[in-house]
Amino acid sequence: MRRVVLSMMTSVDGFIAGPDGDLDWMISPDEDRQAEALEHLDAIDTALIGRGVYEEMVRYWPTASGEFADRVNAMPKLVFSRRPGRLRWTNARIVPVSGDADLVDQVTLLKSRPGRDMVLFGGARLAQSFARLALVDEYRLCVQPVALGSGRPLFGDLESRMALTLTAIRPFPSGAALATYRPSLAG
């Protein structure tokens, strides 16, 4: 069965965006982090994206170059959205959702299909929904060496405690660290 792997950058105090949605606190990946990101792409074959993040990503990625950009541009991108519309990015299509039940049904169907893991790049609301609905099988959090004090937390709308098991941690020369967690069976 395919898995959903949430891959996001976070501050050390758990925020995925600053108070005004700002992302300028994220540091550029060093060579080791770039190599790790390419390795991760070998394990996935589909990107899951919220509509807002799609609008941000489509401004940059379709014209970006390099091995990582080429691979992201080539892979299927499923854009979860409440509103229909045309998408301009190669291999992108809308997955219509009108609420939590639709989201659970769509993701359950995607997980049952053959293929490699799927990566959830965000946005914040979609990531929070996936977490709250227990749709994430693995969290790959690239913890940035900064504390924001406030902003948008990844786990901001959980309805109950979520126990996680740390499965790997990898520091990078930049000061960032990739922490990988899986939801624990016991909560």
Buried (B, 14 or more C-beta within 10 A) or exposed (E): EBBBBBBBBBBEEBBBBBEEEEEEBBBEBBEBBBEBBEEBBEEBBBBBBBBBBBBBBBEEBBEEEEEBBEBBBEBBBBBBBEEEEEBEBEBBEBBEBEEEEBBBEBBEEBBEEEEBBBBBBBBBBBBBBBBBBEBBBBBBBBBBBBEBEEBBBBBBEEEEEBEBEEEEEEEBEBEBBBBBBBBEEEE
